Amino acid sequence: MRPIILASASPRRQELLANLGLEFEVKVSEVDETLDENMPAAQQVEKLAERKASVVAAQSTKGLVIGADTLVVLGGKPLGKPADREEAVQMLKSLQGRSHEVFTGLAVIDAATGQSVVTHQATAVRFKPLSSEQIQRYVDTGEPMGKAGAYAVQGKASIFIDSIRGCYFNVVGLPVAKLADALRMFGVEIV
Ligand SMILES: Cc1cn([C@H]2C[C@H](O)[C@@H](COP(=O)(O)OP(=O)(O)OP(=O)(O)O)O2)c(=O)[nH]c1=O
C-alpha cells in the first residue's frame, strides 16, 4: 500500500482529507507561487497544484502526493490571499452583491513512477449585498487572512452566501469528489 502524502499546510485541506477516513501524512515545502497573470485561472491553479505536489514527490521515494491551489475569480480577475486588512476590505467590497467563481487545482503524483493526474474544478458563488460596516466587522474577526478572496465559506462568511452552484468543498479548498476520481486511477478506492 502506497502512503498518501498531502502537500499542503492548509488546515482545511487536512480536515477534508481526514474526513475521507484515509491515513495520510503532511509534507510541506516552499513553492514559488509566481505565475504569468495572463494565464487562464484554470491553468494557473492546475500549474500551482502540480508544482506543490511535485516538489514533495521529488523528496519522496514512494507515495501518492496530493497538491491543491485555490483562486477566487471575479469578472475574469483573479483574487488570491489579501496582503493586509485594507486589501481584504477591498476584495470583500468587490465580491458583495454579485457572483464569482472559485477555482481549485488538484494534482496527484505517484512519487515512485512520476505518473500524475492534474485537474481543476470551478464553483460559482453568489454573495448577498453587504454593508461597509459589516465588511469592516468581518475583517476585524481576522478570518479573511490566509484565504483566497478574503473569505472562509466554512466560517463566518457562511452567512454572506446567497447561493452556491457546484462543489462546496471545492470552495473550501479541496474538491473531494474529483480527488476520489483521481485516487481511483491509482487504485485507491475510498468507498
Ligand atoms: C474561498 C476560500 C478559500 N479558503 C482557503 C483555502 C486555501 O487554504 C486558501 C487558498 O490558498 P492556497 O494558496 O490555495 O493554499 P494555502 O497556501 O492555504 O495552502 P497550501 O499551499 O499549503 O496547500 O484559501 C478557505 O478556507 N475558504 C474559502 O471559502
The ligand as an SDF file (V2000), in Angstrom:
LIG
                    3D

 29 30  0  0  0  0  0  0  0  0999 V2000
  -12.5500   30.8320   -0.8780 C   0  0  0  0  0  0  0  0  0  0  0  0
  -11.9920   30.1180    0.3130 C   0  0  0  0  0  0  0  0  0  0  0  0
  -10.6410   29.8560    0.4330 C   0  0  0  0  0  0  0  0  0  0  0  0
  -10.1510   29.2090    1.5340 N   0  0  0  0  0  0  0  0  0  0  0  0
   -8.7060   28.9100    1.6670 C   0  0  0  0  0  0  0  0  0  0  0  0
   -8.2870   27.5540    1.0890 C   0  0  0  0  0  0  0  0  0  0  0  0
   -6.7940   27.7070    0.9850 C   0  0  0  0  0  0  0  0  0  0  0  0
   -6.2070   27.3110    2.2120 O   0  0  0  0  0  0  0  0  0  0  0  0
   -6.6120   29.2120    0.7950 C   0  0  0  0  0  0  0  0  0  0  0  0
   -6.0990   29.4820   -0.5850 C   0  0  0  0  0  0  0  0  0  0  0  0
   -4.7130   29.4580   -0.5890 O   0  0  0  0  0  0  0  0  0  0  0  0
   -3.8230   28.3790   -1.3330 P   0  0  0  0  0  0  0  0  0  0  0  0
   -2.5980   29.0790   -1.8310 O   0  0  0  0  0  0  0  0  0  0  0  0
   -4.6390   27.5970   -2.3100 O   0  0  0  0  0  0  0  0  0  0  0  0
   -3.4160   27.3310   -0.1790 O   0  0  0  0  0  0  0  0  0  0  0  0
   -2.6190   27.5390    1.1800 P   0  0  0  0  0  0  0  0  0  0  0  0
   -1.4400   28.4470    0.9860 O   0  0  0  0  0  0  0  0  0  0  0  0
   -3.5910   27.9010    2.2720 O   0  0  0  0  0  0  0  0  0  0  0  0
   -2.1150   26.0590    1.4940 O   0  0  0  0  0  0  0  0  0  0  0  0
   -1.0440   25.1610    0.6970 P   0  0  0  0  0  0  0  0  0  0  0  0
   -0.4490   25.9510   -0.4330 O   0  0  0  0  0  0  0  0  0  0  0  0
   -0.0090   24.7510    1.7100 O   0  0  0  0  0  0  0  0  0  0  0  0
   -1.8430   23.9710    0.2180 O   0  0  0  0  0  0  0  0  0  0  0  0
   -7.8910   29.8080    0.9760 O   0  0  0  0  0  0  0  0  0  0  0  0
  -10.9980   28.8010    2.5540 C   0  0  0  0  0  0  0  0  0  0  0  0
  -10.5600   28.2210    3.5570 O   0  0  0  0  0  0  0  0  0  0  0  0
  -12.3380   29.0490    2.4440 N   0  0  0  0  0  0  0  0  0  0  0  0
  -12.8820   29.6880    1.3760 C   0  0  0  0  0  0  0  0  0  0  0  0
  -14.1050   29.8720    1.3400 O   0  0  0  0  0  0  0  0  0  0  0  0
  1  2  1  0
  2  3  2  0
  2 28  1  0
  3  4  1  0
  4  5  1  0
  4 25  1  0
  5  6  1  0
  5 24  1  0
  6  7  1  0
  7  8  1  0
  7  9  1  0
  9 10  1  0
  9 24  1  0
 10 11  1  0
 11 12  1  0
 12 13  2  0
 12 14  1  0
 12 15  1  0
 15 16  1  0
 16 17  2  0
 16 18  1  0
 16 19  1  0
 19 20  1  0
 20 21  2  0
 20 22  1  0
 20 23  1  0
 25 26  2  0
 25 27  1  0
 27 28  1  0
 28 29  2  0
M  END
$$$$
